[in-house]
Each structure stands twice: as structure tokens, then as C-alpha cells.
């Protein structure tokens, strides 16, 4: 099995470019919340609270964001939190984020319907 060289990766961290400035945070949060309300699939819905801490991974076209959302009174951080540059992935960042949030919303409502 391949073992990564952690020291080499840490040294290479300074070479990685910063994540691309692909969104305006406040506009994106409003847009995502409106799109999620439009496809509300039950009585529970997700509200995006914050998107923060953009950082690169060891792969230059991949980066991480901490997306914090709220369901009812509980607050969660989305995992997995990796996204891809638009130039290397067929979907835009907004579409990637929306697809993940919509899946979470649908699964929450599916579980809620089972409990009834």
C-alpha cells in the first residue's frame, strides 16, 4: 500500500495557489437559500448560514470550504467539503454546492416522513 510522505506534502503546501475567488459569499448564501426554498420537499428545509475557510488540498484543482447550514434549531457543517475548479470539472461551483444541499434536504425530509 502506498504511504504518503507527509513532510514532503507539508513543504509543498506553500507552492499551492490560493483557492479561486469564485463567489461573492453574501450573494451566494441568499441565492442558495432561495433555490432550496423553491424545491422544498417537505416541512424541514435547510438554511445556509455561512461559507468560510477556503483552502486548497494537495490536488491543485480541488479545494475545501466549510459550509455551515441550519436545520430547525440545529447547526451542521457539510461533509464532504471538497469542491473542484470549474475549468477541471463539468459542473460549476454553485451547481456542486446546490446539489449537495438539495440531497441533504431530501434525505432529512425522507427520514422525517418515515418517522410519521
Secondary structure, 3 states (H helix, E strand, C coil): CCCCCHHHHHHHHHHCCCCCCCCCHHHHHHHHHHHHHHCCCCCCCEEEEEEEEEEECCCCCEEEEEEEEEECCEEEECCCCEEECHHHCCCCHHHHHHHHHHHHHHHHHHHHHHHC
